[in-house]
Amino acid sequence: MATDSVSIFSEGTYEEQTQELVNYLARRLPETDRPAFIRPFQDALKSAGDEENHEQRRVVLSLVLEQVTGLGDGNEREIEGFFNLLFSHFILYFPPTPDNEPRYTSLLKVISGQVSLEHLAVQLRILSNLFNAIPRQSHLRLQVAKAILQATSSGEGLAVLQLSNLNVEQWISEWDTTPEEKSQFLKLLSDAYLQLEKRDEAYGLSLRHLQILPSSSPNAQSAAIATVSSALQNPATFNFDPLFKIDSVVQLKDHPILALLRIFLTGDISDYTKFESSHSAFLEESQLSQDVLRRKIRLLTIASLASHHIGGEVAYSEIASAIDVPEESVEKWLIDVIRTGLISGKISQPKRTLRITRSTTRSFERFEWEALEKRLLVWKSSLAGVLDVVNNAGTTHGASATIQAPAAPAPSTVQPQPQTTTVA
């Protein structure tokens, strides 16, 4: 099975390498006690020298593993060298199969159980080496990855794993484990990013966690509520359509959080104000910041208004009315919404208008399909005019070829679709 590393044994026979492991373990003992500690291993090694005596070598390695109770006494280079040699023998004689899982679990507890700032760096390197040595499809990789994240809460674990969205997706597709276990790992990753105050990464992983978690899981409802709350609270999250494609979210139909989410998908500030007045206790209990929610729904309301006027201008007074703020504060809101990337446009202070060049469509319904059809027809007409000019110029200069405008579909070919899709 494929791994991300290759085991390279140090020079020496099997007996010499095993003796090296035992000598390292004996360092923690007083000099006078070391011979008695080493002697049983030497006796066991006498019958394990033959390469064909695989079972006896497993017995010897089991004796060594029983004595691994920590990182040992040595500098970082010695500690890492000891565990690299140990892993090489461990994976050879105890392959990462379900039958050997208890041995891997015990070793992981030993390595990650003593977290100290002094040895944190080498501890994470050791776990990373084990992660890369285990076959990619093995579910034990998941256990090691969790141990790396749990070994520290300060972000070093994320750095060791060298995470990217591509890596995470590849891992969870390769691991031979249940959807629940995969979703738990994604939740652990999300929490780690949240501790680093990287809210965008945390929300993305939380969303992926919810997508993988079966809706029949007993944790599905609480996970759905938590993910929706995270989306609403994250100041940078404005695309809520993916949440409505997750069964566990749709199943919250009787929960106030789903009604609130619908407002942020298609509603406006007036809809939110009504919800806020009738669900104040729920908002307080859910610890949802009303200031954050009001800001987001106002920005989304501006985006919806702008999507109806692409290529045109909207007066400050109309924007002020739409988001329920004084007209003198509109410019501040326009700067904010442009910074978020929801719209693009040019503010005219003398005219007190906003010329809109682009706007994010919150949901793609009948009105949006009809608007798209109109824009395509305008584009077709403009392109036909350009081609006429090119053809006339060619005729004037004696050109024999004529450029034909591409046949455009009839307007009726753009049909409203029943599904709702967000266009970012």
Sequence and secondary structure as in RCSB ss.txt:
>XXXX:A:sequence
MATDSVSIFSEGTYEEQTQELVNYLARRLPETDRPAFIRPFQDALKSAGDEENHEQRRVVLSLVLEQVTGLGDGN
EREIEGFFNLLFSHFILYFPPTPDNEPRYTSLLKVISGQVSLEHLAVQLRILSNLFNAIPRQSHLRLQVAKAILQ
ATSSGEGLAVLQLSNLNVEQWISEWDTTPEEKSQFLKLLSDAYLQLEKRDEAYGLSLRHLQILPSSSPNAQSAAI
ATVSSALQNPATFNFDPLFKIDSVVQLKDHPILALLRIFLTGDISDYTKFESSHSAFLEESQLSQDVLRRKIRLL
TIASLASHHIGGEVAYSEIASAIDVPEESVEKWLIDVIRTGLISGKISQPKRTLRITRSTTRSFERFEWEALEKR
LLVWKSSLAGVLDVVNNAGTTHGASATIQAPAAPAPSTVQPQPQTTTVA
>XXXX:A:secstr
   SS     SS HHHHHHHHHHHHHTTS GGGHHHHHHHHHHHHHTS STT HHHHHHHHHHHHHT  SS SS 
HHHHHHHHHHHHHHHHHHS SSGGGHHHHHHHHHHHHSS  TTTHHHHHHHHHHHHHHS TT THHHHHHHHHHH
T SSSHHHHHHT  HHHHHHHHHH  S HHHHHHHHHHHHHHHHHTT HHHHHHHHHHHHHHS TTSTTHHHHHH
HHHHHHHH TT    GGGGGSHHHHTTTTSHHHHHHHHHHH  HHHHHHHHHH HHHHHHTT  HHHHHHHHHHH
HHHHHHHTSTTSEEEHHHHHHHHT  GGGHHHHHHHHHHHTSEEEEEETTTTEEEEEEE EEEE HHHHHHHHHH
HHHHHHHHHHHHHHHHHHHHHTT            GGGS   SS EEE 
